[in-house]
């Protein structure tokens, strides 16, 4: 299978997981696990999985000169990203968080233009604009939508999380040419765990495992294994074949996919015209940002073939 297609399938899988994660993580916090304790559990559990897989299948060492960048990646992609996301989600609603994350592809596009010197093409601008429109059409008319003073702290924390993640997917791109995906992520999570440990340890000690319902335990397992372990690997893998702008615009699929899951699995929603139009706009936006639109001038081709008189 073509590597680009594999990358798109990886991103589709990631965003199905993320679409479900908003509600799953909200069930766990703060009723059973406090946000910072959940971050420590999430990062620590995924860290163990990354190092086991790497020890069994990947024999690769990190160049010492790359450690400062990896330490910075751990700040952006693990510590700030996870601490602010889960704490923010505990203070706001899943629908608010989804709306705020719409800002991510815009931030990624601007940072990529500055740091990686990526060209901001008309197709990328159009794709992100159409994607924003589709996502907002779906989210702003949702009955659960409610911005207000009671959610402002959580909303701001989700915004910081979104910007932090944008920096992560930009800064990790150069390392993808040098190392295996697992090599990068295992070191990022090692540094990340050291960063979040002081914040989460005291809350972790307060978790009452004996009285925790089994469904909440499985929710925690899902967040550790799927949302963290598999999602980080697949996201980083996709960056090998795709630009950060393409990877980031898939975030617009999260609310749409979450809606489809609710419609077809939980049967607590219905598929109406607004959802269909929203999904179509998001898919068009993803297509425009993903498509390379290489310049193939027929005129130039004709001139090359035409012999001089």
C-alpha positions in Angstrom: 0.0 0.0 0.0 1.2 3.5 -0.8 2.8 5.2 2.2 0.7 8.3 1.8 -2.5 6.3 1.9 -1.2 4.4 4.9 -0.5 7.8 6.6 -4.1 9.0 5.9 -5.5 5.7 7.3 -3.4 6.2 10.4 -4.8 9.7 10.9 -8.3 8.5 10.3 -7.8 5.9 13.0 -6.3 8.5 15.4 -9.2 10.8 15.0 -11.8 8.1 15.5 -10.0 7.4 18.8 -9.8 11.1 19.7 -13.5 11.6 18.8 -14.5 9.0 21.4 -11.9 10.2 23.9 -13.6 13.5 24.8 -16.6 11.8 26.4 -14.6 8.8 27.8 -12.1 10.9 29.6 -14.9 13.1 30.9 -16.5 10.0 32.5 -13.3 9.4 34.5 -12.7 13.0 35.6 -13.1 14.3 38.1 -15.5 11.9 39.7 -13.0 9.0 40.0 -9.6 10.4 39.1 -8.3 14.0 39.3 -7.0 15.4 36.1 -3.2 15.6 37.0 -3.4 12.0 38.4 -5.0 10.9 35.1 -2.2 12.6 33.1 0.4 10.7 35.2 -1.4 7.4 34.7 -1.7 8.1 31.0 1.9 9.1 30.4 3.3 6.5 32.7 1.3 3.6 31.2 2.1 4.6 27.6 5.8 5.1 28.6 6.0 1.4 29.7 4.4 0.2 26.4 6.7 2.3 24.3 9.9 1.1 26.0 8.7 -2.6 25.9 8.0 -2.4 22.1 11.2 -0.6 21.5 13.3 -3.1 23.5 11.8 -6.0 21.7 11.8 -4.8 18.1 13.9 -1.6 17.7 17.6 -1.3 18.4 18.3 2.3 17.8 20.1 5.0 19.9 19.5 8.7 20.1 22.2 11.1 19.2 23.0 13.2 22.3 22.8 16.4 20.4 19.1 15.7 19.7 18.2 15.3 23.4 17.5 19.0 24.0 15.0 19.0 21.1 13.4 15.8 22.5 13.2 17.4 26.0 11.4 20.4 24.4 9.1 18.0 22.5 8.2 16.5 25.8 7.2 19.9 27.2 5.0 20.7 24.2 3.6 17.2 23.3 3.3 15.6 26.7 3.5 17.9 29.7 1.7 21.1 28.6 -0.4 19.2 26.1 -1.7 16.6 28.5 -1.9 18.6 31.8 -3.8 21.5 30.2 -6.1 19.3 28.1 -7.3 17.0 30.9 -7.5 19.8 33.5 -9.3 22.0 31.0 -11.7 19.2 30.0 -12.6 18.7 33.7 -13.6 22.4 33.9 -15.5 22.7 30.6 -17.6 20.5 28.3 -16.5 18.1 25.6 -18.3 20.2 23.0 -16.5 23.4 24.1 -13.2 21.6 23.9 -14.0 20.4 20.4 -14.8 23.9 19.2 -11.6 25.4 20.6 -9.4 22.6 19.0 -10.6 24.0 15.6 -7.9 26.6 16.1 -5.1 23.9 15.9 -4.7 23.6 12.1 -4.5 27.4 11.7 -1.8 27.7 14.3 0.1 24.7 12.7 -0.1 26.4 9.3 1.4 29.6 10.6 4.2 27.9 12.6 5.1 25.6 9.7 5.5 28.6 7.5 7.8 30.3 10.0 9.8 27.3 11.3 9.8 24.8 8.4 9.5 27.4 5.6 6.4 25.6 4.2 4.5 27.6 1.6 1.0 28.7 2.5 -0.8 27.8 -0.7 -4.2 29.0 -1.7 -5.5 25.4 -1.5 -4.3 25.0 2.1 -6.0 28.3 3.2 -9.2 27.3 1.4 -9.1 23.8 2.9 -8.6 25.1 6.4 -11.3 27.7 6.0 -13.8 25.2 4.6 -12.9 22.7 7.4 -13.4 25.4 10.0 -16.8 26.1 8.5 -17.8 22.4 8.6 -16.6 21.9 12.1 -18.3 25.0 13.5 -21.6 24.2 11.6 -21.6 20.9 13.5 -20.6 22.2 16.9 -22.1 25.6 17.3 -25.7 24.3 16.8 -25.2 21.4 19.2 -27.5 21.5 22.2 -24.5 21.0 24.5 -22.8 24.1 23.3 -22.5 26.8 26.0 -19.6 29.2 26.4 -19.7 31.2 29.6 -17.9 32.5 32.7 -18.3 29.1 34.3 -16.2 27.4 31.6 -13.7 30.2 30.7 -10.8 28.7 32.7 -11.2 25.3 31.2 -11.7 26.9 27.7 -8.4 28.8 28.0 -6.5 25.7 29.1 -7.8 23.8 26.1 -6.6 26.6 23.9 -3.1 26.5 25.4 -3.2 22.7 24.9 -4.1 23.2 21.2 -1.2 25.6 20.6 1.2 23.4 22.5 0.2 20.4 20.3 0.8 22.6 17.2 4.4 23.3 18.2 4.9 19.5 18.9 3.9 18.3 15.4 6.1 21.1 13.8 9.2 20.4 16.0 9.0 16.6 15.7 9.0 16.6 11.9 12.8 17.0 11.4 13.5 14.0 13.7 11.2 11.7 11.6 13.9 11.7 8.9 16.5 10.4 11.3 14.8 7.9 13.7 12.2 5.2 14.0 8.8 6.4 15.3 9.1 4.4 18.5 12.6 5.7 19.2 11.3 9.3 19.2 8.1 8.7 21.1 9.7 6.6 23.9 12.2 9.3 24.7 9.6 12.1 24.5 7.5 10.2 27.0 10.4 9.5 29.3 11.1 13.2 29.6 7.3 13.9 29.7 6.8 11.5 32.6 9.5 13.3 34.6 7.7 16.6 33.9 4.2 15.5 35.0 5.2 13.4 38.0 5.4 16.3 40.4 2.0 17.5 39.4 0.2 14.1 39.4 1.7 12.1 42.2 -0.3 13.6 45.1 -3.6 13.3 43.2 -2.6 9.7 42.2 -2.4 8.7 45.8 -6.0 9.8 46.3 -7.4 7.4 43.7 -9.8 4.9 45.4 -9.2 1.8 43.2 -11.2 -0.6 45.4 -14.5 1.3 44.9 -13.9 2.2 41.2 -16.5 0.7 38.8 -15.2 -1.7 36.2 -16.4 0.4 33.3 -14.3 3.3 34.6 -11.2 1.1 34.8 -11.8 0.1 31.1 -12.2 3.8 30.3 -8.7 4.4 31.8 -7.3 1.5 29.9 -8.7 3.0 26.6 -7.2 6.4 27.3 -3.8 4.9 28.1 -3.6 2.3 25.3 -5.6 3.8 22.5 -5.7 7.6 23.0 -2.0 7.8 24.2 0.0 4.8 23.0 -1.6 4.1 19.6 -2.5 7.7 18.8 0.9 9.1 19.4 2.6 6.4 17.4 0.2 6.8 14.4 0.3 10.6 14.5 4.1 10.6 14.5 4.2 7.9 11.8 1.9 9.9 9.6 4.3 12.9 9.8 6.8 10.8 7.8 4.7 11.0 4.7 2.5 14.1 5.2 3.0 17.7 6.2 2.1 19.1 9.6 -0.8 21.0 8.0 -2.3 17.8 6.7 -1.9 16.0 10.0 -3.5 18.9 11.9 -6.5 19.4 9.7 -7.7 15.9 10.5 -8.7 17.3 13.9 -11.8 18.7 12.1 -13.0 15.1 11.7 -13.1 14.5 15.4 -16.5 16.1 16.2 -18.0 14.6 13.0 -16.7 11.1 13.7 -17.9 11.4 17.4 -21.3 12.3 16.0 -21.4 9.3 13.7 -20.4 7.0 16.6 -23.3 8.4 18.6 -25.7 7.9 15.7 -24.8 4.4 14.8 -23.6 2.9 18.0 -25.2 4.7 21.0 -28.5 5.6 19.1 -28.7 8.8 21.0 -28.5 11.2 18.1 -29.8 11.4 14.5 -28.2 12.0 11.1 -29.7 15.2 9.7 -28.9 17.5 6.8 -26.7 19.8 9.0 -24.5 16.8 10.0 -24.2 15.6 6.3 -23.3 19.1 5.1 -20.8 19.6 7.9 -19.2 16.2 7.1 -19.0 17.0 3.4 -17.3 20.4 4.1 -14.8 18.8 6.5 -13.9 16.1 4.0 -13.5 18.8 1.2 -11.2 20.8 3.5 -9.1 17.7 4.3 -8.8 17.0 0.6 -7.7 20.6 -0.3 -5.0 20.7 2.4 -3.8 17.2 1.5 -3.7 17.5 -2.3 -0.3 18.6 -3.5 -1.6 20.5 -6.5 1.7 20.2 -8.4 2.1 22.7 -11.2 1.9 20.9 -14.5 1.9 23.5 -17.2 0.8 22.2 -20.5 2.2 25.2 -22.2 5.7 24.5 -20.8 5.4 20.9 -21.8 4.4 22.0 -25.3 7.4 24.4 -25.6 9.8 21.6 -24.6 8.5 19.3 -27.2 8.3 21.9 -30.0 11.4 22.0 -32.1 12.9 25.4 -33.2 12.4 26.3 -36.8 
